């Protein structure tokens, strides 16, 4: 991507995403996670935020890292595992350091910020869930409190349009397809409990936790979405024939064993990550929540997403509408996007462009205000003159 192209795209609003492998566009060394990727995406093609940026005319900045959690300290405390992957607070810290000149300057008023975490916290605590040692209220309360702090930090930075994703229907993923039903039930109950508390948090509208203006904070219900699209009766409408197995399989040493031939017929690419066609549907779902806050996820509304958008020409084949002539060799697609490294490299240009746009907007507002003032002054003077002429006509004076 050229610098010139980046600067030109700066005139568009930005979507800034903090998250895990669900939203990673190339920040993570996938070899450390033993998960196959497509040019750094944990899928077989572009991921949801890339489709969304293209279809809705946004510039994308993704600070998401595969395997990440909201707060690695908390996740380590409940799982006993060590996490060296940047958590939300690490990601936001990097973003804040790079773009501190945008802080609280009304330069991100029209931008969207997204927080997308939760699944890795559950996966990390699988042992504690299975042996019954997990305090589910403690776990869910902490997830919600951490999310509350995450949202507050974004709002304090200046973001007024904030989205969070809840925890997806994780037991519908191939990770859980061979596990005992009783165990999956325990996991599902924990996910549902946590998601309900996240809904309650957002329903407060942040009157109590935010000192700054918020246009909205909305929840993208990935739990309900995956519950629907992994239903065989619904999946067949999208030509998904495999809903419970991954497209790729790995050897015992985590090297790639095989890849399915009919990738676009699979819901999941790996045991944890969806295929690019599912990502396209999620992008369309996201757009609905941006434009229609009361959008309701139902079987029929999900089916309509495929009919009204570019679902048919998304996927792993050459016909993907985000691809250019060399995408298969480079992974570069037809959108303006920045990984962590690219956003750091081009941050001076991004900041300069956003300041320039804001300055032009302020100048336009000043001109409009001045024009309105001149118009009002003209009107006032005009009516005074008319009034005086009328008086002279009605009450003629004798010449001296």
Secondary structure, 3 states (H helix, E strand, C coil): CCHHHHHHHCCCCEEEEEECCCCCECCCCHHHCCCCCECCECCCCCCHHHHHHHHHCCEEEECCCCCCCCCHHHHHHHHCCCCCCCCHHHHHHHHHHHCHHHCCCCCCCCCEEEEECCHHHHHHCHHHHHCCCCCHHHHHHHHHHHHHHHHHHHHHHCCCEEEEECCCCHHHCHHHCCCCHHHHHHHHHHHHHHHHHHHHHHHCCCCCCCCCCCCEEEEECHHHHHHHHCCHHHHHHHCCCEEEEECEEECCCCCEEEECCCHHHEEECCCCCECHHHHHHHHHHHHHHHHCCCCCCCHHHHHHHHHHCHHHHCCCCCCCCCECCCHHHHCCECCCEECHHHHHHCHHHHHHHHHHHHHHHHHHHHHHHHHHHHHHHHHHHHHHHHHHHHHHHHCCCCCC
